[in-house]
Amino acid sequence: MTSIAQSPAWQALGRHCQLVQSQQLTALFAADPGRAGRMQAEACGLVLDYSKNRLTDDTLRLLLQLAREAGVAERSRAMFEGERINVTEGRAVLHSALRAAPDTALMLDGRDVVADAAAVRARVAAFAERVRAGQWRGYGGEAITDVVNIGIGGSDLGPLMVCEALKDLAHPRLQMHFVSNVDGVQLDDVLRQADPRRTLFIVASKTFTTQETLTNAHAARRWLVAHAGDERAVARHFVAVSTQADAVRAFGIDADNMFGFWDWVGGRFSLWSAIGLPIVLQIGAEQFDALLAGARAMDAHFRSAPPEANLPLLMALIGIWNIDFLDAPTQVIAPYHQRLHRLPAFLQQLDMESNGKSVRADGSPVGCHTSPVIWGEPGINGQHAYFQMLHQGTRFAPVDFVGVLEAPAERADAARIAFANMVAQAEALMRGKSAAEVEAEMRTAGIGADRIAQLLPHRSFAGNRPSNTLLLERLDAPTLGALIALYEHRTFVQGVVWGLNSFDQWGVELGKQLAARVLEDLDAPADRHAHDGSTAALIARYRRQHPKQG
Ligand code: G6Q
């Protein structure tokens, strides 16, 4: 396989980039009154304005040609139809089947995966309804008030992000908690204020072998049994979500309290499966179905909308343009709604774990840059922190501004201020502020010529910094579902163009193996394993702080 960088469209984009690079966005707008209207696309309650990117109609034409040459449509069909596109693990990639219309069927290894997903979803819904109705009771006979999801990575970030985003729909009695860190602090913080008689633990782990999750799950179990004084309490307070029924049973959780999913669901794509149990508990099965319906609508849009109006395709191609041609090393996610505060962390995993790779699916070098560093925080806070670098740093970082149009009446005024800030920042990044403007401003303020000359370079902004603005008509379950699916497909398309397998994660697997050797040596009087000088010294320093008793 040859690298996409050898393809005719890529080569043409390289040449075209020479022309576009020197152009100012403000000049492109001035020369073309139709630009903003043309460079907008809308679907599933989402509006994308991509006009503030450093590209022209020719760029888009070449990028769409690139997508054709990379076979995006064919690969997408292969994914949706259940081909084993995750070649290193020999697995299909079917998170879309988890949200497929109930009257469709998709056969994989002789099973209808849509029907299997629906059956688990029905069990999840029934269980969640009992908890929400106060019929599922703890060992003391009381209704559950606190739910603790113990999981990490894909078994944490998706449900956490969605539960935060849809908090306005939360069940009034249920408080959700998420514990992922193994250091004990996060779990202690939750347990300190939890009532064991009213707390439900969800142990969420696809493999049920992850050290962090199992350590926390065992600690939570000890806490519960110590309070209850009876092992049998575990059955009332622990449920599991996993693909590994035997390991769940070995932990002591009954099959009745386990909700399964399948190896064709990648961790970072799993919130649509039983991993979404915390979401169902928080917002109810009906709203969870609405979340799935929103994602399903985006799946349909991605599969059928014309390329020039296709949101995931456009966002993916613009990302590739920024990363590979304009040389942007990072991508900022700046949500302007507090409820979306975990979106950057979720997208960081989705994108960096999927496309943070250097070789193509066939093992050959990829030959171009892949996943950028994805980072961000709520934009309004960022304005008082990292936006300085966005405006005046030596590297540029494209931004996805994510805003919400509708707000409840009681928050409308405050929401308008947030929205104004978002639009103003996108405008400022593009426009910049010329030396002439700064000079005139300072003259009007009565500042002397010497001082003006001194301050001019500091107070000028070069501008021409690109961004997308993505508007949600409202922050509800269907629109959020569509937003997540949009980013999933954006990630997928980029992986296809780069020729990657976006669905394995050997770097994560490495992390799962590494700690065991060091852990063994921390407890030993001397190293049993060979380490480099730095690692050995750090282990020795730890041992000095924790001398063995007796
Ligand atoms: C996701 C990754 C990774 C995984 C965690 C937790 O795509 O594979 O983030 O979700 O390592 O794994 P378990 O769910 O198996 O505990």
Residues whose N, C-alpha, C, O or C-beta is under 5 A from the ligand:
A	BS01	G6Q	I152 G153 G154 S155 A204 S205 K206 T207 F208 T210 T213 G266 G267 R268 Q505 V508
